[in-house]
Amino acid sequence: MDLVYTGPIKHIGNDLLSTDANIAGWKNILNDNDRSEENKQSLRKTVASLEANRGKMVMNTNDFDITGYKIQPNPAKVIILIDNNCASTTEEFLLQSRQSKKVTLMGQNTSGTLDYSNVIQAPFSCMPYVLNYSSSRSRRVDVGQGIDETGIKPAVYLQEKDDWIKKAQETLEH
């Protein structure tokens, strides 16, 4: 973000449906020894909110503006090449980056795997299988900005046969 920031970036948060399965799944994440204590404190708050609001949608992350970066004069233009291999957290980065006046997305639509996220694992009791399912829903969906069916569309569409690097360089030079 240091390289692309040109002003406040809107971040739209997500919600969780408070169900017994989601509560159990979020509690299970607390057993991950690789998580920092700060992260675990945040997770405990999430679990407490889920437990207090069974059957309801619970805010997982707020909507907020990202403002903590200094505007850098260089680079003056940034091209980010995208395709259907860009997914999830990468798509979050792209949603933020494309709000910059410097950034142009070029390529093909991304995967479209961000509106429903925060995967929880639920083991089957009678088999050696595990169900992975999304436990959160982005509020982008509510305002018509969902991406799961289409992915993020580039500003400049490129064909697979195109020389993407050459096209990006040409765009930067003009």
C-alpha positions, 0 to 999 in steps of 0.5 A: 500500500505504501507504493499505491496509496493516494487517499483514503481507502474504503474497507467494507467489513463482514458478518458472521451468522451465530450458529452452534457450528460457527461458535465451535469453529471459531473456538477451535481456532483458539487452539492454534498455537501459532496465533499471537495472544493479541489475535487470540484476544480478538478471537475471544471477543468474536466468540463472546459476541457469537455466543451472546447473539445466537441465531443473528448476524454478528459484525466480524469486522467493521467498515472503515477507511484506511488512512495511515499511509503517506502519499508517495510521488513515485511510482506515478503509475502502477499496473497490477496484472490479474487473472483467475488465479487471484483469489481471497486475500489477494482480491481484498488487496486488489479491492483496496488498490484499485481505489488508488488514482495510480493503479490500473488493473489489467488482465482477466477477472479474478477468481471471485472467492471473497464475499463468503470467507473465513473458512471453518473446519467441521469434522464428520463424526462417522468418517475421516472427512472434514467439511470446510465452509465459509463462516462470514459474509461480506457486506459488499453483497448487501450494497451490490458490490459482491464479486463471487460470481464474476471476480474483480474485473480489470480496467483493461482486459487482456487476452491470454495470447497477449504479451501481458508484460509488454501491454503493461509497459505500453500503458505505463509509458502513455 
